[in-house]
Amino acid sequence: MCIEQEDIDADSSHNSGSSEAGDKQHSKEEESQQMPAVVVGEEEKQKTGTSCVGGDLCLDQSTCGCPQLEAEAVLDNRQLLAFQVRSRDIDWRRYVQPLDTRVRSGGVYLDKQADLVNNHRRAVNEQNKRELLVCHDMMGNYLEDRHFHSSEKYDDYRFMHWSAVDYFCYFSHKYVTIPPSGWLNAAHRHGVPVLGTYIVESAGPLNEVLASEESVDRAVAALTRLCLHFGFEGWLVNVEVTVPRQSMPNLHRFVRELRSATESQVPHGRVFWYDSVIESGELRWQNELNARNVDFFRISDAMLINYAWDDGHLERSASLATQEGSPQHRVFMGLDVFGRSRRGGFKSLDTMRRIAEKGFSAGIFAPAWSFETLRNWYDISKASGDEVVNAAFLSRNEDWWARLWHLLATHPYQALPFYTDFCVGSGHRSFVRGSRDASPTGRSFFNLARQSLQPSVPLANNAKHCFHTAFAGGNSLEVINFERAFRLFVTDFVVPRGVLLLGYAYRMEDAGSDQTFSAVVRLSPFQPHSQDLRLFCGSYHGNIVAPHLCYISPLEEPLPAGLAPAQLPQSSGLLGDGWRVRYYMVRFDGPVVVKDIGLNCRRALTSTAEAYLGAIYVQALFQEDWTATQCSQKASIDVYGRQLWQNHS
């Protein structure tokens, strides 16, 4: 079925905040004004515990059903203060990769995100900086993603475009939303901090928190403890009830102290305030930064503005940010992908352009629109997934992000060694070195903890995810652009000693003399005003070194032990299902920086041969490694002495 790329009417059940025209009705029941002091005894611990306490059994997804590894929301203050969660005795450091911001460098704006010919970058600075918060709000959340091992529903919603994201928020309408481990692992692996959500939609819990300075401090300590225990970086605070005027000083204290504790105790800690309650305590979404909510802006790291804004709201917000002496990128204007109040869906570009033109950051609500709205055409609830649903989601998702990408800042990868098998965190089956994993763990899976590093830019019309063959994980990339080179990764890989090792796994059906498969590396020396050098790493008759372009052939002899990683072993023959591995080694006469990595595949016009990329590896080596590698195909390129990038026209 062909799905029209049009806006889908909003579904109010996906709201992450409300405009004044759509205020939610909140309970008026009076609840206790005093924060409870709770002590949990052995009996209560037994209620929340299980026989499994995070031992080795939990590492086996085919046998483990341990509820202690399942994410859950905190529903009230009694549970919050008592640290009453099933996983209180779990050491989550065993299951959650810590955030490592060194994996990527500062953002750049790309004029043409997928084009390797156009290499112009505009560096992000304080004058043009715009950040992106992605707020994942999908059908209430805590679905198949809640468990550490997740499920077999391989077509479920996955997020892959981390290179443009500065903050990721896991959102639900529960009191305290703790992000599941799968999302933490996927985000952290890409260098993205994760926020939980503190949302108040009935007055009782907040009244308990704001009853006294001491109750505020206890709540702050409890929320900070959750961050440290589960390994996430902070909070989006969303107060959607009217607050008594006499309680407003303690609400300010709550936000101020939560920010202080989070920033001082939690690595990379941040607290965002949602545009909701104003200084009088009234619940009135302002859709802008103004005098009624500026105090919350001052005491938080950033403010997420409700999405029902117009151009006048933008102008006034910019004016007040200037008066405050604050950079505008601390103001995140909401963009609801379901199109409530402003254009969404495949017309979201208009909304994002207005945000960017005024210099604001953006907060994207519910990007899972690309998956959820498929229920208009398909059954998206099949427990083991559906091939058609999977393909439709991935196509729509890539298309949606590709339309906005030129307005977003892309963060280049910078950490070496670099390896990915492109797994999106799901698969109809699992693969190992090209062969299907026949063990019980090889069945279909949805598990974001297994997501590998993803391409820096949307695949658009250059490649697509393929699930019927892969080198490792659950999927590969199938090439669909056989006309020109295209970008996959934006990088800042420094090769300080001038020795570069590149390897990749590929598969090309019916390979013949008129078909080529090459990885393309764009690099430059550490020299002002130097032009780029492009390496085409394919299969040629020897190495061809020329100005601007060099064609490198793969190594035929074995690499010294330890240079090829275990994930991508060097092999001279066919692996499972026709997969092959190539390695290349290049020595330059000085340090270089790798700026881009992409593909260039060619086939005859009449050919239907299919080409796949299954994994890629990049590492900077030592001169000793070069000397120890006894391969005639090694390439030596003097970029400093011979100035290969000079214009020889």
C-alpha positions in Angstrom: 0.0 0.0 0.0 1.3 3.4 -0.9 0.8 5.9 2.0 0.3 9.5 1.1 2.7 11.9 2.8 0.2 14.2 4.4 -0.5 15.5 7.8 -2.4 13.3 10.1 -5.1 14.8 12.4 -4.0 15.2 16.0 -4.8 12.6 18.6 -5.2 14.4 21.9 -4.1 11.4 23.8 -0.5 12.1 22.8 -0.3 15.5 24.5 2.9 16.4 26.3 1.4 19.7 27.6 -1.6 21.7 26.5 -2.6 25.0 25.0 -5.0 27.1 26.8 -7.7 26.1 24.3 -7.2 22.5 25.3 -6.7 22.6 29.1 -6.9 19.3 30.8 -9.3 18.8 33.7 -7.5 18.0 36.9 -8.8 16.4 40.1 -10.0 18.8 42.8 -9.8 16.2 45.5 -7.9 17.5 48.6 -5.0 15.3 49.5 -2.6 15.4 52.5 -0.6 18.6 52.7 2.2 16.9 54.5 5.0 15.0 52.8 4.8 11.4 54.2 7.9 10.0 56.0 8.1 6.4 54.9 10.2 3.5 56.2 10.2 0.4 54.2 10.4 -2.9 56.2 11.3 -6.3 55.1 7.7 -7.2 54.2 7.5 -4.3 51.8 10.9 -5.2 50.3 9.7 -8.7 49.6 6.7 -7.3 47.8 8.9 -5.5 45.3 11.6 -8.1 45.1 11.9 -11.3 43.1 14.1 -14.4 43.4 16.4 -12.9 40.7 18.6 -10.0 41.8 20.3 -9.2 38.7 22.7 -12.1 38.5 24.0 -13.8 35.4 20.5 -15.1 34.6 19.5 -11.6 33.6 22.1 -11.6 30.9 20.3 -14.4 29.0 17.3 -13.0 27.2 16.0 -16.4 26.3 15.4 -17.4 29.9 15.2 -14.2 32.0 11.8 -12.7 32.9 13.2 -10.8 35.8 10.8 -7.9 36.7 13.7 -6.1 38.5 15.1 -5.2 35.1 11.8 -3.7 33.9 11.5 0.1 34.0 8.6 1.5 36.0 7.2 4.9 36.9 7.0 6.2 40.4 3.4 6.9 41.1 3.4 8.9 44.4 5.5 10.5 47.0 5.4 7.5 49.3 7.1 5.4 46.6 9.4 8.2 45.7 10.8 8.9 49.2 11.1 5.2 50.1 13.0 4.4 46.9 10.3 1.8 46.4 11.2 0.4 43.0 11.7 -3.2 42.0 15.3 -2.6 40.9 16.5 -0.9 44.1 19.0 -3.7 44.6 20.2 -3.9 41.0 23.5 -2.4 40.1 22.4 -0.6 36.9 26.0 0.1 36.0 26.1 -3.5 34.8 23.2 -2.8 32.3 23.5 0.9 31.4 26.4 2.3 29.5 27.4 5.6 31.1 27.2 8.8 29.0 30.4 9.5 27.2 30.3 12.9 25.6 33.7 12.3 24.0 32.1 10.1 21.3 31.2 13.2 19.3 32.4 16.7 18.8 30.7 20.1 18.6 27.9 20.5 16.1 28.1 21.7 12.5 25.5 22.8 10.0 25.5 20.9 6.7 24.2 22.5 3.5 23.6 19.2 1.9 23.5 16.4 4.5 24.0 13.4 2.2 26.2 14.9 -0.5 29.9 14.0 -0.3 30.7 16.4 -3.1 29.4 19.4 -1.1 31.7 19.4 1.9 30.9 22.8 3.4 30.4 22.9 7.1 29.4 25.8 9.3 30.7 25.4 12.8 28.2 25.9 15.6 29.2 28.9 17.8 27.5 31.0 20.5 26.0 33.2 17.9 24.3 30.6 15.7 23.9 27.8 18.3 20.5 26.0 18.2 20.0 22.8 20.2 17.5 20.0 19.9 15.4 18.2 22.6 13.5 15.1 21.5 10.6 14.3 23.8 9.5 10.7 23.2 5.8 10.5 24.0 4.3 7.4 22.5 1.0 5.9 23.5 1.8 6.4 27.2 5.2 4.8 26.9 6.4 1.9 29.0 5.4 -0.5 26.2 7.7 -3.2 24.8 10.7 -1.0 25.5 10.3 -1.1 29.3 12.2 -4.4 29.9 16.0 -4.7 29.6 15.5 -7.5 27.0 12.4 -5.9 25.5 10.5 -8.2 23.1 10.3 -10.0 19.7 8.3 -7.2 18.1 11.1 -6.1 15.8 9.0 -3.5 13.9 8.5 -1.4 17.0 9.4 2.3 17.1 13.1 2.9 17.1 15.0 6.3 17.2 18.1 6.4 15.1 19.0 10.1 14.3 21.0 10.8 17.4 23.6 13.0 15.7 21.3 15.9 15.7 20.0 15.5 19.2 21.3 17.4 22.3 18.9 16.0 24.8 16.4 13.1 24.9 13.5 13.0 27.2 11.4 9.9 28.0 7.9 11.1 28.7 4.8 9.6 30.2 1.9 11.0 32.2 3.0 9.1 35.3 4.2 11.1 38.3 7.9 10.3 37.9 9.0 8.8 34.7 12.2 6.8 34.8 13.7 6.1 31.3 14.1 2.4 30.4 17.6 1.0 30.1 17.3 0.4 26.3 16.8 4.2 25.7 19.6 5.0 28.1 22.0 2.7 26.3 21.1 3.9 22.8 21.3 7.6 23.7 24.5 7.3 25.8 26.2 5.3 23.1 25.7 8.3 20.8 26.8 10.8 23.5 23.2 12.1 24.2 22.1 12.9 27.8 18.7 11.5 28.8 16.0 13.3 30.9 13.3 11.7 33.0 10.0 13.5 33.5 8.5 14.9 36.7 4.9 15.7 35.8 2.1 16.8 38.2 -1.4 16.4 36.8 -3.2 16.3 40.2 -2.7 18.7 43.0 -2.1 16.3 45.9 1.5 15.1 45.2 2.8 18.6 44.6 1.0 20.0 47.7 2.9 17.3 49.7 6.2 18.3 48.1 5.6 22.1 48.6 4.4 21.8 52.2 7.7 22.9 53.7 11.3 23.6 52.8 12.2 20.3 54.3 9.7 18.4 52.2 11.0 20.1 49.1 14.6 19.1 50.0 13.5 15.4 50.6 11.8 15.3 47.2 14.9 16.8 45.5 17.1 14.3 47.2 14.9 11.4 46.1 14.7 12.5 42.5 18.5 12.9 42.4 18.9 9.5 43.8 16.8 8.1 41.0 19.2 9.7 38.4 22.2 8.3 40.1 20.7 4.8 40.5 19.4 4.4 37.0 22.1 6.4 35.2 20.2 9.2 33.5 21.1 12.9 33.5 18.2 15.0 34.7 14.6 16.1 34.5 11.9 17.8 32.5 9.7 19.4 35.1 6.1 19.8 34.0 3.6 21.2 36.6 0.1 21.1 35.1 -2.0 22.1 38.1 -2.8 25.4 39.7 -0.4 26.1 42.6 -1.6 28.1 45.6 0.1 31.5 45.7 1.5 30.8 49.2 3.2 27.7 47.8 5.0 29.5 45.0 8.2 30.3 46.9 8.6 26.6 47.6 8.0 25.7 44.0 10.8 28.1 43.1 12.9 26.4 45.7 12.1 23.0 44.3 13.2 23.9 40.8 16.3 25.8 42.0 17.4 23.0 44.4 16.7 20.3 41.9 18.9 22.0 39.3 21.6 22.6 41.9 21.6 19.0 43.1 21.4 17.6 39.6 24.2 19.7 38.3 26.5 19.1 41.3 25.8 15.3 41.8 24.8 13.9 38.4 27.3 13.9 35.6 26.2 16.2 32.8 23.1 17.0 34.9 20.3 19.2 33.5 16.8 20.4 34.5 14.3 21.7 32.0 11.2 23.7 32.9 8.0 23.2 30.9 6.0 26.3 30.0 2.9 25.8 32.2 2.5 27.4 35.6 3.0 31.2 35.8 4.2 33.4 38.6 0.7 33.8 40.1 0.4 30.0 40.4 -2.2 29.8 37.7 -1.9 27.1 35.1 -1.7 29.1 31.9 0.5 28.0 29.0 2.1 31.1 27.7 3.6 29.7 24.4 6.4 32.2 24.9 9.0 33.4 27.3 7.6 36.5 29.1 7.4 38.2 32.4 4.9 35.7 33.7 7.3 32.7 33.5 10.8 34.2 33.3 11.6 33.4 36.9 11.4 29.7 36.1 13.6 30.4 33.1 16.2 32.0 35.4 16.4 29.1 37.8 16.4 26.2 35.3 18.9 25.2 32.6 16.4 25.7 29.8 12.7 26.2 29.2 10.6 24.1 26.9 7.8 26.4 25.4 4.4 24.9 24.7 3.8 24.3 21.1 0.8 26.6 20.5 3.1 29.6 19.6 2.8 32.1 16.7 5.2 34.6 15.2 4.3 37.2 17.8 5.3 34.8 20.5 8.7 34.2 18.8 9.4 38.0 18.6 8.5 38.6 22.2 10.5 35.6 23.4 13.6 36.8 21.5 13.2 40.3 23.0 13.0 39.1 26.6 15.9 36.7 26.2 18.0 39.6 25.0 16.9 41.7 28.0 17.8 38.8 30.3 21.3 38.6 28.7 20.6 35.0 28.0 21.4 33.1 24.7 18.3 32.2 22.8 19.3 28.6 22.5 18.2 28.2 26.2 14.6 28.6 24.9 13.3 25.5 23.2 10.2 26.1 21.1 7.8 23.2 21.0 7.1 21.4 17.7 4.3 18.8 18.0 4.7 16.3 15.2 1.0 15.4 15.4 0.3 19.0 14.2 -1.6 20.4 17.2 -1.6 24.2 17.0 1.1 24.4 14.3 2.0 22.4 11.2 3.2 18.9 11.9 3.6 15.6 10.1 5.4 15.9 6.7 4.7 19.7 6.9 6.8 20.1 10.1 9.5 21.8 8.1 7.5 25.0 8.0 7.3 25.0 11.8 11.0 24.1 12.3 12.1 26.8 9.8 10.2 29.5 11.8 12.0 28.3 15.0 15.4 28.2 13.4 15.1 31.6 11.6 14.5 33.3 15.0 17.5 31.5 16.5 15.7 29.3 19.0 16.3 25.7 20.0 13.6 23.2 19.3 11.7 20.7 21.4 10.2 18.0 19.2 7.2 16.2 20.8 6.2 12.7 19.7 8.5 11.9 16.8 7.0 8.4 16.9 4.2 9.9 14.8 5.9 8.2 11.9 5.1 4.8 13.6 1.9 5.5 15.4 0.0 6.8 12.4 0.7 3.6 10.5 -2.3 2.2 12.4 -4.5 4.1 9.9 -3.4 1.5 7.3 -1.8 -1.5 9.1 -2.1 -3.6 12.3 0.9 -2.3 14.2 0.2 -4.4 17.3 1.5 -7.9 16.1 3.5 -9.3 18.9 6.3 -10.6 16.7 6.3 -7.7 14.2 5.4 -7.3 10.6 7.7 -6.9 7.6 5.4 -4.4 5.8 5.0 -2.3 9.0 8.7 -2.3 9.5 9.5 -1.1 6.0 6.8 1.5 6.0 7.9 3.0 9.3 11.6 3.1 8.3 10.8 4.8 5.0 8.5 7.5 6.6 10.9 8.1 9.5 13.9 8.7 7.2 11.8 11.0 5.0 10.5 13.0 7.9 14.0 13.6 9.4 15.6 14.3 6.0 13.3 17.2 5.4 14.4 19.0 8.6 18.1 18.0 8.7 19.6 21.1 7.1 18.1 23.2 9.9 19.7 21.0 12.6 23.2 20.8 13.9 25.0 17.5 13.2 27.5 16.3 15.8 30.4 14.5 14.1 31.8 11.3 15.6 35.3 11.9 17.0 36.2 8.9 19.2 38.5 6.2 17.8 38.5 3.3 17.4 35.1 3.5 15.6 33.0 0.5 14.8 29.4 -0.1 13.8 27.3 -2.9 12.3 24.4 -0.5 11.8 22.0 -2.5 13.9 19.0 -0.3 14.7 18.2 -2.2 17.9 15.9 -4.8 16.2 15.9 -7.6 13.8 13.7 -10.3 12.2 16.7 -12.5 13.2 20.2 -12.1 14.5 23.3 -12.5 12.4 26.9 -13.4 13.2 29.6 -12.8 10.5 27.0 -13.0 7.8 25.3 -16.2 9.0 22.0 -16.4 10.8 22.4 -17.0 14.5 20.7 -20.4 15.0 20.8 -20.3 18.8 17.7 -19.3 20.8 19.0 -15.7 21.0 18.9 -15.5 17.2 15.2 -15.1 17.0 13.5 -11.8 16.2 14.2 -9.0 18.7 13.5 -5.5 19.7 16.1 -4.2 22.1 17.5 -0.7 21.9 20.4 -1.7 24.1 21.6 -3.6 21.1 21.5 -0.5 18.9 24.9 0.3 17.3 26.2 3.7 16.2 23.9 5.1 13.5 24.7 7.1 10.4 25.2 10.8 11.0 22.6 11.9 8.4 19.3 10.5 7.2 19.7 7.7 4.6 17.1 9.5 2.4 17.3 8.0 -1.2 20.8 6.7 -0.8 20.3 3.5 1.2 17.7 1.7 3.3 17.7 -0.7 6.2 17.7 -4.4 5.2 16.7 -7.1 7.6 16.9 -10.3 5.4 20.7 -10.2 5.3 23.3 -8.6 7.6 26.9 -9.1 8.7 26.1 -8.7 12.4 23.2 -7.6 14.6 19.8 -7.4 13.0 20.2 -5.4 9.8 22.5 -4.1 7.2 22.3 -1.1 4.8 21.2 -1.8 1.3 22.5 0.6 -1.3 19.9 2.2 -3.6 22.0 5.1 -5.0 24.3 3.7 -7.7 24.8 7.1 -9.4 27.1 9.1 -7.1 28.9 9.0 -3.8 26.9 9.7 -0.6 27.7 10.5 3.0 27.1 8.1 5.9 29.2 9.6 8.7 30.3 13.1 9.6 33.5 12.7 11.6 36.3 14.5 13.3 38.7 11.5 13.5 42.2 12.7 14.2 45.0 10.5 12.9 47.9 12.0 14.9 50.7 9.7 13.6 49.4 9.6 10.0 48.6 5.9 9.8 44.9 5.1 9.0 43.3 1.6 9.1 39.9 1.2 7.5 37.9 -2.0 7.3 34.4 -2.9 6.2 32.1 -5.8 5.5 30.1 -5.8 2.3 28.0 -8.0 0.1 27.5 -7.4 -3.7 25.4 -9.9 -5.6 26.4 -10.9 -9.1 29.6 -8.9 -8.8 31.3 -8.3 -12.1 33.8 -6.1 -13.8 31.2 -3.4 -14.3 30.2 -3.2 -10.7 32.2 -1.5 -7.9 31.8 -1.1 -4.2 34.0 1.6 -2.5 34.1 3.3 0.8 34.9 7.0 0.4 37.0 8.8 3.0 37.3 12.6 2.9 40.3 13.9 4.9 42.5 16.9 5.2 45.9 17.7 6.7 46.3 20.0 9.7 47.2 23.0 7.6 45.3 26.3 7.1 43.4 26.7 3.8 44.2 23.2 2.7 41.9 21.4 0.3 40.5 17.9 0.8 41.8 14.6 -0.3 39.4 11.8 -1.1 40.3 8.2 -0.7 38.3 5.6 -2.6 38.7 2.3 -0.8 37.6 -0.3 -3.3 39.3 -2.9 -5.5 41.6 -1.6 -8.2 44.7 -2.7 -10.0 47.1 -1.5 -7.4 47.0 1.9 -5.7 46.4 5.1 -7.7 47.7 8.2 -6.1 46.6 11.5 -7.8 45.8 15.1 -6.8 42.6 15.3 -4.8 41.6 11.6 -5.5 43.4 8.4 -4.4 42.2 4.9 -5.2 43.3 2.3 -2.7 43.2 -1.5 -3.0 42.5 -3.8 -0.1 45.2 -5.7 1.8 45.7 -9.2 0.7 48.2 -10.4 3.4 47.1 -10.8 7.0 47.3 -7.9 9.4 49.5 -8.3 12.5 47.6 -9.8 15.5 45.5 -7.4 17.4 45.0 -4.8 14.6 41.6 -6.1 13.3 38.9 -6.1 16.0 37.1 -9.3 16.9 33.8 -7.9 15.5 35.3 -7.5 12.0 37.9 -10.2 11.5 40.1 -10.1 8.4 39.1 -12.7 5.9 40.3 -13.5 2.4 37.3 -15.5 1.3 33.5 -15.5 1.4 31.8 -15.5 4.8 28.2 -16.4 5.5 25.6 -15.5 2.8 28.2 -14.1 0.5 29.7 -11.4 2.8 33.3 -10.3 2.4 35.6 -8.2 4.5 38.2 -5.7 3.2 40.9 -3.8 5.0 43.0 -0.8 3.9 46.1 0.8 5.4 47.3 4.2 4.5 50.3 6.2 5.8 50.5 10.0 5.4 53.6 12.1 6.0 51.9 13.9 8.9 48.7 14.1 11.0 45.4 14.2 9.2 41.7 14.5 10.2 39.0 12.4 8.6 36.0 14.6 7.9 33.5 12.3 6.2 33.0 8.6 5.4 30.5 7.5 2.7 29.9 5.0 -0.1 30.3 5.0 -3.9 28.7 2.0 -5.6 28.3 1.5 -9.3 26.6 -1.0 -11.5 25.6 -1.3 -15.1 22.4 0.5 -16.1 20.7 -2.8 -16.9 22.0 -4.5 -13.8 19.8 -5.4 -10.8 22.7 -6.5 -8.6 22.2 -5.6 -4.9 24.8 -4.1 -2.7 25.0 -4.1 1.1 27.2 -2.6 3.8 27.3 -4.6 7.0 30.0 -3.1 9.2 32.7 -0.5 9.2 35.8 0.0 11.3 38.2 3.0 11.6 41.4 3.3 13.7 44.4 5.5 14.0 47.6 3.4 14.2 51.3 3.9 15.1 54.2 3.9 12.8 55.2 0.6 14.4 52.0 -0.9 13.2 52.8 0.2 9.6 56.2 -1.3 9.8 54.9 -4.6 11.2 52.3 -4.9 8.4 53.9 -6.8 5.6 51.5 -6.1 2.8 52.4 -4.8 -0.7 49.0 -3.0 -0.9 49.8 -0.5 1.8 49.4 3.0 0.5 51.8 5.8 1.3 50.6 9.3 0.5 52.7 12.5 1.1 50.1 15.1 1.7 52.5 17.6 3.2 55.5 17.2 1.1 53.9 16.9 -2.3 50.8 19.0 -1.7 48.4 16.6 -3.5 45.5 18.9 -2.8 46.9 21.9 -4.7 44.9 23.0 -7.7 46.8 21.6 -10.8 44.3 22.8 -13.4 
